[in-house]
Amino acid sequence: MSKNGEKENFLVLLILVMVATGCSTTSKNASKKEDGPLEITIARAFDINGLDPGFLTENAQVVDNIFDTLVKRDQNEQLIPGLATSWSQINDTTWEFKLRQNVSFTNGEPFNAAAVKYSIDRVLNPDHNAPTASYISTIKEVKVIDDYTVHVITKKVDPLIPTRFNRYPTEIVPPKYAEEAGQEKFAQNPVGTGPYKFVKWEKGTNVQLEANPNYWGGAPAVKKVTFRSIPEASTRVSALLNGEVDIITAVSPENREKIESSSTARLSTVERAGNTVYVGFKTENTPFSNKKVRQALNYAIDAKSIVDNVLQGAAVQTNSLIGPKDFGYAGEFDGYAYNPEKAKQLLAEAGYPNGFSATLDTVSWYIKNTDVAQVIAEQLKQVGVNIKVNNVESSVYRTLVPSGKQSDMYVLGWSSTNTLDADAAIYAILHSGESYSTYNNPSVDAKLDEARSTSDAERRKALYKEIQEEVLEDAPRIFLYQENQYYGVSKKLNWNGRIDGSIPVSTITPNQ
């Protein structure tokens, strides 16, 4: 055989080998992804700022999968046992929790009563300045009775203690590791008892978790989950539709139809499950210290037009800071109908016939935030108020707002999250002295305090109705709307959005 013939035969053989090995390898990898352990990617609009549940300044969608609370909520949002197997009120100010035995943190530390006490104490310690402390500030002390019994002692009567122990400030951390690591390191390398273990956080890009094989609640179906940060809404949708990610949050109004018409993904809608978005005022600063100015700005904003035209119906206009799923919701009140002439009249009466200038801070956490802020600025301009819109980077805003360093006008969204109670929906943003409150009204403070310290449900409802009426009249906010939640979900997965906004990955299963 000639050298050319040998060369040709060699090339043919090489091609056959490449086909046999290369193609089979590709097929094998795809098959492994398809038929092997279930791994998913969830794309959110922003990265996390930290992973310490006691010091969060954002929602708990990621940390809820790493840590456990004493009390959990089921698919119907009913309270069920978590790390506590039972709880009972043994006197007006003492709740007893019986703890689950034979549970360990993923680093091997034992879960016990000492860990519960440590986790609560570190959040309540005033030296730590925890932004989540207001949620559990009714607690006076946690007492260790024995290794698997704690008493939670409150300053006054607090009927919401079981509910409070369902929320991320009460997620339990390992005392020994948390002390050795310190707050900063713990927030970047967390350890919990939850269904997932922390693997890696590539800042600005993703957080990776893997299933905890020893989870007390049983091994989850999803063996690995990556939470990706994809700020651009259309990019998140493209990633979902081309199979790059499996679930996306914060689907924008204009992208809903793309998902609904897709053969590979579906839209999961949860009405009024999002934040109640408002414009806050620093009411101690001029001119926002003047009630007539605050009322005028409410009359100057056409919230219905913003919901219908800017948000394309992706929210519900509301004058209530309490959502319909929350205990204490008293319906919708007559608020501030769009009335620019009334706004001008009130501004003149307040001493601002020619209006004034101010800066409005906003952030990308909310649906079409920049468009909404620009429309608000345009509408206020019609009554003589000149607004400069300041888009603040997400991680900066998380620090600015709880430290009170934002502008005198700022956009903020709030909700009761998984507490589903008016106390969580409004206490932190209306009670004077709270990190996220820029309002001081002694009458409202007194009612907020009474409402969280009485076990009379009807009295609590009456108080929250009074608070809403008083706050609406006093206008420390421009009342706008409550967002709906829209998720894009791969048709390969069995999961739907929840009213509490959480994404418990351990409840996600493959579609059969």
N, C-alpha and C positions, 0 to 999 in steps of 0.2 A: 504493500500500500504506500502511496506517495505521502510525503509530509503534509501536503494540502488535504489529502483524504483523512489522514489521522487528525489533523486540526479540526476538520469539519465534524468528524465523529465525536471528538472531545467536546466541541461546542454544543452539539445536540445533547450529549450526555449531561453537560453542565446545566443546560436549560431544563432538562427533565428533572434533575436533582433540585434545581431552584423551584420548579413548579411543585414538586412533591413536598419539599420542606417548607418553602416560603408560604405557599397557599395554605397548607395544613396548619402552619403556625398561626396565621391570621385567623383562620376558622376556629382554631382551638381557643384563642384569646376571646373572640366574640362569644363563643359558646360558654366559656367560663364566666363571662360577665352576665350572660343571659341565664345560665343554669346554675351557676355557683352561688355563693353567699350574696344576699341582697345588699347592694351598696347604692346609696342615693346621694344626690346633691341638691341642696336647697339654696336658691338664690334670693338674697334680700337686697334692699336698696342701699344699705349702709353696713359698714363693718362695726364690730363691737368696740367698746372703749375699755373693757376689762371684764373679768370673769369671776369676780368676787360678789356673791349674791347680796352680801350685807352692805355693799357700797356701790350698787348699780346706779347709773344715771341714764338708763335706757330700758327698753323692754327686756323681758327675761327669756326670750325665745330660745336662746342658746343654753344659758345656765340651768334652766329648768330640766334639761336632759342630763346634766352632770350631778345635780344635787337632788335631795329629797326633802320634803317637808313632813311634819308630823301628821298632817291631814292633807288629803288629796281631793280632787273632784273627778267624778266619773264623766262619761260621755254626755250625761244629762245635767251636768253641773251640780250634782248633789255631793255633799261632803261624805267622804269615805275614809277608812283608815289608811294611813301611810306608814311612816315610821312609828306612829302611835297605833296601838291596836284598839284603844278605847279612850274616852275622855268623859269627865263628868264634873259638874260644879258642886263642890262640897260645902261652900258657904258663899256669901255675897261677893267676896273678893278673891276666892281661891278656886282654881281649876286643877283637877288632877288628871295627868296623862300617864297611861300605862304604855310602856315602850316595847317595841318589837325586839326580840332576843335573837342572838346568833347572826347579827348583821355587822359587816365590816366595811370600812372605807376601802377604796380601791388600792390604797397603799398598805393595807393590813391593819391599820389602827381599828380598835373596836368601837362600835357605836354604842353609846350608853348615856345615862342621865348627865354625866359630867360634860359630854359633848353638847348636849342640848343647852345646858346652862352657859357654857362658854360661848356658844354661837349667838345667844341672845344678849349676853353681857357685852360682847364686843361691839354690837350695833348700838346699844343704849349708852355706852360709855361716852360722856360728853366730850372727852378729849379726842375722840376719833372722828367727830364731825360727820357721822354717817348720814348721807342724804336720804336714806330710807328710814331713819329713826322715827319719823312721825307716825308711820304705820303701826308701830308697836309701843308708842310712848305712854300708853295706859298701863304698861307693865311696871310694877315696882320692883319685883324680884322673882328670880327662878330658884327654887329650893330643890336640892337633890335629897330625895327621901330614901331611895336605895338605888342600886345600879340601873333598875328599869322602871323607876317611878319618879316623876317630877311634879312639883306643885308650882303653878304659875300664879303669882299673887299680884293683883292689880291695885292701883292707887284708889280707884273707886270701882263701883259695879261696872263691868264691861261684858255685855252679852255676846260680843263678837270675837272672843278669844279663840274658839275653834276655827272661825273664818280667818283670823289673822295668822294662824299657824298653817295656813294653806298658801301663804304668799312668800315670795322670794327673800324678804328680809329675815324670815325664820328658817330658811334652808340651812341644814346642819353641816358644819365644817369640822374637820378633825383637829382637836385642840393642839396636839403636839406638833404636827406639821405646820399648822397656821402660825403658831408662835415662832417656830424655827425659821420659817420662810419670810415672815413679815408681810405686811399688807401689799406692798408693791409686787413682790415675787408671787405671792399667792394669787393675785389677780391675773397673773400671766401663766401660772402653772397650777391650776386648781385641782383639788382632790375632793371627791364626794362619795356618797353611797348610791348614786343614781344608776339608771339603766345604761349610761354611757360613760366611758373614761375619756378624759382629755388626752389628745395625742399631740397636736401642734396648732399654733396660731401664727400664721403668716400675716403680719399686720397689713391692713389695707386690702388684703386679698381673700383669705379664707381661714376658717377654724375647722379642724378635723377631729372627729370623735370616733371611737370604736366601741362596740357593744361590751358591756361588763358581763363576762361569762358567769360570774358568781352573784348576779343581781338577785336580791331576795324575792323580787316579783316575777322571776323567770326570765330567761334569755329572750331578748327581743328579736323579731324577725329581721329587722334591718341590722346588718352587722357592722356597717361603717356609714357614717354620714358626714358630709362636708357642707358647711354653711359658707357659701360664697358671697362676696360683696360685689354687686353689679349695680352701680348707681343709676345708669341710664335705663329708663323704663322699657324702651323699644328693644334694647340689647337683651334685657332679661327675657322678653317675650321670644325673641329669635332663638335664644339659648334653649328655651323650653321646647319650641316647635321643632328644632333640629336634633333634639334628644341629648343635648349637652348637659342639661339639668333636668330635674324631675319635678320640682315644686318651685314656684316663684311667688313672692309676696308683692303686695302693693301694685297690682295690675292697674295701669292708668286707664281712665275712661275710654280713650280712643282705641285702646288695645283689647277691650273686652270681646269685640266681635271676632277678631282674629283667632282668639282662643276658642270661642264658641263654635266657629266654623271649621276648626281643625279636626283632622282624623286621628291625631295622636295625643291630644290634650283636651282637657275640659276646664270650665270655669266653675270655681266654688265661691258662692256669694253668701256673706253673712251680713245682714242688714243691721246697721247701727252697732256694729261690733268694734268700730274704730274709735279714735280719739274724738272728744268734743273739742273742736278748734275754736279759739277765740283770740282777740287782740287784748292783751293785758296792758294796764296802765300802772306806772309807779305813782300811786295816789298821794304820796307825800310830796311830790314835786309839782311845781307850777308848770303848766296850767291845769294839770290833771288832778290837782287837789280840789278843784272846783267841780262840784257835782253837775252843774249845768253844762259845763264843757263836756264832761263824760257822756251825759245824756244826749247832747247835741251830736256827738260823733256817732252814737248809736242810730239816731234818726237819719244821719247822712249816708249810711251804708245800706245798700239794697242786697241783703243776704240772699233773698230768693233768686234774684237775677244771677248772683255768683254761683249758686247751687245748680240752677237750670242751664246756664250758658257756659260757664267756665268749667265746672265739675261734671257737666253733662249728666246730672242726676246721681252722681256717685256719693252723695251725702244727703242728710235730711236736715233742713233748717230747724233750728231749735233755740229757745231762750233758756233752756234748762241745762245746767251743768251736770245733772244727774240723768243717766240713761234709763230707758224703759225696762231694762232687765235688772236694774239695781233696786234693792230695797230702798224705799224712800222716794221713789219717783212719783211725782204728783201730777203728771200730765203736762201739757203745754200751756203756758201762761200768755196772756196778751202782752206783747212786748213793744218793740219800737218799730212801728210800720215805717217804711221808707218815706221820708218827708223832709226834703232839703230845705224848704222854707222854714219849717219848725226848727231845724238845725241852726239856720242863720239867726233866727230870732233868739234862741237860747245862747248862742255865742255872743250876740250883742248884749244881752242881759248880763252875761258873765264878764263883760268888759273887753270882748274881743270882736268888735264889729268888722274888723278887717282880717280876722283869722290869725293864724300864727304858723310857725314852721316846726317840724319835728322829724325825728328819724324813726323808722319802723324796722326793727330787726326781724328777720325770718330765717327759716332753715329748711332743708330738703326732706324733713321727716314726714311732711304732709302732702296730700294729693295736690299736684300742680301748684305748689306753694308760691313760686315766683309769680305766676300768672295771677293768682288770687291777690297777692300783695300789691301788684301793679294796678289791679282794678280798684282795690281799696284806696290806693293813692289817688287814682283818677276821680273817684267819687268824692273823696274828701276835698279835692281841689275845687270842686264845684261849689263848696261852701266857704272857700277861702283858706282852707288849711293845706299847706304845702308839705308834702311828705317825701322824704328821701328814703327809698327802700334799700336796706342793707342786708344782702344775703350773707349769712355767717356760715362758715364751714362747720360741718356737723360736730366734730370732736371739740371744737372751740365752744360751740353753743352749749354743749353738755356741762362745761365748766362755768361759763358766763352766767347762765340763768340761776342755778342754785346758789351761786355766790353773790347774786344781786348786781352783777356788773353789766347787764344788758342795757339797751337804750330805754328811754322812758315809755316807749311804745314797743311792744314785742308780740310776735305770734307764738302761741303755745297751745299744745293739745294735751288733754288729760282724760283719763278714764278710770274706772274702778278696777280695771284689769280683772284678775280672777277672784277678787273679793266680792264683786257684785253687790256692793253696799254703798249707800250714799256717803258714808264716812270716808271711804277711800276715794270717792269721786270728787269730794270738795274740801275736806279738812286741810289737806296739804297746800291747797291753792287759795284758800280764803281766810284761814286762821292767821292772825298776826304772829310774826316771829318765825313762821315756817319757812324753810329754804326756798320754796317755789311760790310763796305768797308775797305780793307787793300791795297788800291791802290791810287796813287796820280799822276795824269796826267793833268796839267793845260789845255791842248788842249781839252781833253775829258770833263773836268769839264765845260769849256765854251760852248761846244756843247750841253751837257746835260742841262745846264741852259737855253740856247736859245730855245731848243726843248720844254721845258715846259713853255715857255713864249711867244709863237707865236701862233696865231690862223690860220695861213696858213698851212693847212694839207699837201700840197705837200712839203713845206719847212721842216716840221717836218719829213716826210718820208725820205727826202734827208739827213737830219742831222743824223737820226738813222742809215742809211746805212753807212755814213762816220764814225760814232762812232764804228760800228761793225767792219769795215775794219781796223781802227786804233787799236782797242783793240786786234783784232786777231793777228795783226803783233807784237804788244807790248807784248803779251802773259802773262798777269798778272794772268792767270788761266791755268790749264790743262783742255781743253774743252772735255767733255765726251759725255753726252747723256741727252735726256729728257724722263722721265719715262711715261709710260702709266699708267692709273688708272684702277684697277680691283676691283670690289665689288662682294661679294656673297650676293644674295638677296633671301629670302624665296619666294616661288611661291605663297604664300598667300598674298603678298604685290604687289602693283602697284607702282613701283619707279625705276628709272634708274639714274646712275651716271651723273654728269654734268661736263662740261668743266672747270667750275670755282672751282671745288673741294668741293663745299658746300654740306651740307646735310640738306636742309630745311624740317624739319619733318612735317610741316604743309601741305606739298604737297604730303605726303604719304597717300595712301588710300588702303583699302582692295581690293583684287581681287574679283570680283563678280563671 
